[in-house]
Amino acid sequence: MQLDWMTIFIIQVCIWSIVLYDWKRLKKAPKTDKITVSVILMLSIILSFINLENMPGPITVLRYLFDPLAKIMQ
């Protein structure tokens, strides 16, 4: 899937619908719950701008770090 503006827009609409739906509950909730919900939603907004399909996984990072070391050890 190619990252395009329509995908980002759909994610933003979903996030704002969650905020609008839970607004009354969040008013009555403790401060820690408000912060938790806000952080989770902000992380989802940030991740919506990143194309996660093309990002290297943890195995790729480990290979990048330790392959030169393996060549030296042999």
N, C-alpha and C positions, 0 to 999 in steps of 0.2 A: 504494500500500500504506500502510495506516495503521499507525503505530508503536504497538505494544501490548506488554504485558508478556510475552506468549508469545514474541514475536520476540526480545526481550532475553534471556529464559530460554534459548531455543535457542542463541543465540550464546554465552551463558555456558557451557552444556554443551559446546559444541564447543571452546571455549578450554580448559576444564578437562580434556577428553579429550586434547587435544594435550599439555598439561602432564604428565598421567599417563603418556601413551605415551612421551614423550621424557625422562622423569625419570632413567632410568639413563644415557642418553647425556649428559644435562646435568651429571650428577655428575662425569663424566670430562672434560668439555669445559673449555677455558680460560675465565677470568673474562670476557673480552670477548665470547665467544659466549653466555655466560649472560646478560650484560647486554643484548645485542642481542635475544635471544629474549624476554626480559622486557619490554623497551621495546615491541617489536612487539605483544606480547599485551596490554599495558596500553593502547596506542593503540586496539587493536580493542575493548577493553572500553569505553573512553571514547566511541568512535564509535558503539557500539551504543545509547547513550542519546540520540543526536542523530538527528533525522529529516532525513536528507540529501536526501530528495526535495523538501522544501519550502524548502531553503536556496538563496539566490540564488547564481548562478554568477559567475565572474570578469567576464563581459561586463556583467552587471547592475551590478556594483560600479563598473566603469569608466564606464558610462553615468551612474550616479549622481554620480560625481565630475566628469565632463567636460561634461555637458549644460549646466550653468549657464555654463561657460566658452564653450561654442559659441554660446550666445545672446548673450553679451557681444561676441564676435568678429564677429557678423553685424551 
